[in-house]
Amino acid sequence: MGYDVFDHTEVAQEYTAEWGIKKGEKVDIAILLDGAPVILIECKPLGDPLDINKCSQLFRYFSTLPARIGILTNGQRYLFFSDLEKENVMDNKAFLEIDLLNFNERVLPELQKLTKGAWDLDAALSAAESLKYTRAVKLLVAQDVAEPSDEIVRHYAAQCYDGKLMARVIEMFRPIVKRAFAEHVSDQITKRLESVRIAAEVPAQSEAQAEESPCRCASEDGIVTHNTEEWALIIVRTLLRGVVDPARVVMRDQKSYCGILLDDNNRKPICRLFNFDHYETGMANIGHNAHIVIMTKSNAEGERFDLQFVDDIHPLAEKLVEAVKRHEGVGVQ
């Protein structure tokens, strides 16, 4: 966030402040601007649950220090608090959460407001209330999707069932509502992937381009592009969309493998798909000896990963990003 952890006038560890009859109590970390604390951080061991009842120091210091932002963290998850409901009293519910192992890029604009270079407390607090209640509603929605409450089931059943909503009817509708929620989420994911595919469609090649890439799905050359390979292309484009424009990620099918390239350039291979020639209806099982080679090291030498399902590509996102950055000259020594 731009703060110098080696400057103790900016990032103070074991920050001390007087509070009532409590003398010498310390908050783990305080971030200061112009000598005044603006963010207080309480740290717990990695893996510990972030229990709001265990951050009593943050609560106390909110009433005595000018800081308006409190953070509770275990090193992986970060919960951001403020005093939105009552001035100088820290809220019980966080307005923002960040998980470093499951990072959501949508929080970046809000986090940016709290960085040293773009500190804007008023803007952060004005958005915090909406963020807080949006987060609370999302948690409730997730809970209802996993296990619909009686109220949710009754709400939907009343609009679909003409009879009296007896207890047995509610129980009959509970798995129906749960399944409907799950299918709706699945449909939205499918639509999202399809929109990425459509947005990334590459315009028809010119004759000159076609001469450079004669192997693109040319049936007369005995090359067959399988649906599993097309599926893999969509996944790779989706995983890389935060790094490069999906339209730059192009597939060239060969007889021995299917290549995925950056900028449709043979000198910029991202990965190669081998044995993606088996497909079972309703599944993405790609059969025996299917694997992907990701070009993280050189164009001739990559890293091999065996696959059983096309979706097994998802955990390889960091490797795919590494391959693209190598071609882009980002982070390459």
N, C-alpha and C positions, 0 to 999 in steps of 0.2 A: 504493500500500500504506500510505499515511498518514504516511510519513516526510518530514520537511521538508528538501528538497534545498538550501535556502538556509542551513540551520543546520549549520555544519561540525563541531559537536559531536555531530551526529546522522547526517549523511551526509558522510563524509570522502572526498574524492578524493585519489588518489595516497597512499594510507595507507601509512605506513612502519612496519616492525617489524624488529627484529634477528633474524637466523636463523643460528646457527652462525658460520661465518667470513664469511658473506654479510652485508655491512653496507649499510644504506640501500636495500635492495630495496623496491619498492612494489607493492602490489596496486591495481588501478584504482579501485575504490570499496569502502569499508567502511561498513556500517550499524552504528551503535553504540547501545546502550541503557545508560544509567547509566555512560557513559564507556568501556564495554567492547565490542569488536567482536563482533557476533552473526551477521552475514551478510557474506561476502566475495564480491565480484563482479569477474570478469575479463571485459573487453570486447574484442570483435574487430570488424573492419569489417563493415558491412552486406553480406550476401551471402556472406561467408566461411563455409566449412564449419566446424562446431563439432567440431574434432578434440581429443579428450581429451588427446592428447600435447602439445598446445600450451598447456596451462594449468598449467605447472610451478609458478608462484607459488602458486596455490591449494593444490597438494599440499604445498608447503613450509610455508606458513603454517598449515595444519591441525595441524601437529605442534608449533607454538609459540604459537598464539593460542587463546583460549577459544571462538572461533566454531565452530559445529557445522554451519552451512549454507554451502555454496559455490555460486555461480551462474556459469555460463559462458554468455555471450550475444553475439549479433551484432546486437542491436537488434530483431530479429524473433523469433528463437527463443531460449528461455531454458531451460537445463538445470540442474536443481537436484540437488546432491550432498550427501552427508553421510558419516559414518564408521560405517556400520552393521556392516561386516564386521570391522573392527579399529579400536579406539579410537585417536583422534588421527591416523588414516591415512585420507585421503579415498578413497572407493570409486571404482573405475574406471567404474562404470555409474550413470547418473542415476536418481533415484527419481521424478522428475517432469519433464515437459516441457510448456512453454507456447509456442504459436505464435500471435502476435498477428494473423496473417492467416488463421488457421484455428483460431479459439479454441473450445475445448471447455469448456462450462460445468460439466462434471462435476468439473473441477479446482478450482472456486471454494472449496468447503469446506476443501480442503487448503491453498490459498493464503491463506485467511482466517486460519489459525492462525499465519501468519508476519507478519501486518500489525501495525502499531504499536498499534492500539487493542485487538487481541485476541491479543497475543503469547502463544503456548502451545507452547514448544519441545518439551516432553515429549509432548504430543498429536501434534505434527507428526512427531516421530521414531518414535512408536509406530505410526503409519500408514505411515511411509516404507518400511519393509521390504516390506509387502504391495504398496504402490504400485510399488516397484522391480521386484519379480518379476512383477507383473501386466503392467507395461509390457514387460518382456523377453519374456514369453509372447506378448503381443499382436504384437510385432514378428516372432516366429517364426511365428505363425499367418498374419500377412499375407504372409510370405515363402512359406509352404506353399500359400496360396491362389493366389498369383501363379505359383508354380512348385513343385508338390509334390515333396518329396524322395523318394528311393527307399524310405525307411523308412515314410513316410506312405502311399505307393502300395501297398507290400507289406501294410501293416496292413489297408487296406480290401479289397484284392484277395483276401486270405486268407479274408475273411468272405463273399465273393461267388462265388469261383471254386473249383470242386471239384478241378480238376487240379493238377498240380505247377506252382509259380510259377517258371517259366523266365524268362530275361531278356526274351524276346519278349512274354511275358504281362505282365510289369511295364510294358514300353513300350506295350502295348496299353491298359493300364489308366490310364496317366499322363494322357492327355487326358480320359478319362472322369472321373477324380477331380477334375481341374481344372474341368471343366464342372459337375460336381455341386456343388462349392464355390461357383462363381459363381451357379448357379441358387438355391442355398440362401440366399445373401446377398440376391439379388433378391427371393425370396419373403418374407424377413423385412422388407424395405423396404416391399413391397406391403402386408403385414399391418399394419405400423406406420401407413402412410398411411390404411388403412381404419379402424384403431382411432381415429385422430384424427377422421375423418369421422363415425363413429358417436357418439363422445363429444361432438361439437359439434353434433349434430342439435338443431335448435330445436323446442321443443314446438309443437304445432298452434296457429295463431293464433286468438284470440278473434274474434268477429264485428266488434268495434270495430277490432281491428288489421287485419282483412281489408279494412275500408273504407278504412283509411289506405294500404294497399298493394295496390291492386286489380290490379297488373300481375304479381304473382308467378306465373309459369308458367301463366297463364290461357289455355288453348287456345282458348276461345271468343273471345278477343280477337286471335287470330292470332299469339300469341307461342309460339315453340318454343324450349325450353331444350335446347341440344346437349350431348352428353357431354363435349366439349372444355371447355365452360364449367363443368360440374360438376367436371371434373378441375382446372381452374384455381382454383376455389374451394378445393379440398382443399389445393393447393399454397400458396395465399395464407394459409390458416389455419395450415398447418404452419410457414411462415416467420415468422408473427406470434405463435406460441404462447408465446414467451418474453417478449412484451410485453403481450398481452391474452389473456383467456380465449377460446379458439377459438369458443365458443358465441356470442360477441358479434359475430363476423364473419359477415355474412349476405348472401345473393345475392338481388337483385331483377332479374328479366329484363324488358327493355323491347323494343319493336319494333326500335329502331335500335341498341341496345347492351345489354350485360348489366352491371349495376352491382353492385359489392361494397361493402357499407356497414358502418359500425360501429354496433352497437346497432339495426340495422334502421331507421336514421334517415336520411332523405333529406338532412338537413343535415350528415351525417357521411360523405360518400363517401370511400372509400379508393382505388378505382380503377374504371375502366370498360373492358370488353372489347368490341372491335369486330371484326366479321367472323370470329367463331369458329364458322363454319358449315360447315366442311369437315373431313372426317376420313377417313383411309385406314386400312383394317383393319391392326392390328398396329403402327400408328405414331401419333404425336401431331402429324402435319403438319396445320397449320390453314390452309394455303393462302394465296391471294393477298390482299395488303393487310390481313392480320390485324395488329392492334396493341393495345397497352394504354396507357391514359392514367392516370397515377398522380397523385392530387391532393395534391401537395406544396406548392403555392403558394396555391391558393384552391379553393373549391368549383366555381368556374366555369372556372378555368384550371389545367391540370395539365401534366405532362410526358409526351410521347408516346414510346413505344418500339415499334419494329416487331418482329414476332415471326414465326418460321417454324414453331417447335414450341412446344407448351404448356410444355415444360420450360425454355424460354428465359426464363420468369418467375423462375427460381431466382436468377440473378445480380442481380435487382432488389430483393433483400430489404431493403437499406438504405433505398431509396426508399419502399417500403411502410411500413417502420417510421417513417420521417419523416412520412408522411401521417397515420398513427395518432397519433403524438405531437402533431401540430398540433391534432387534435381534442381530445386529452387535456390540452392546455395545457402539455405537457412540453417544455422547451427552447425555448419560443416567447417572443420578446421582446415 
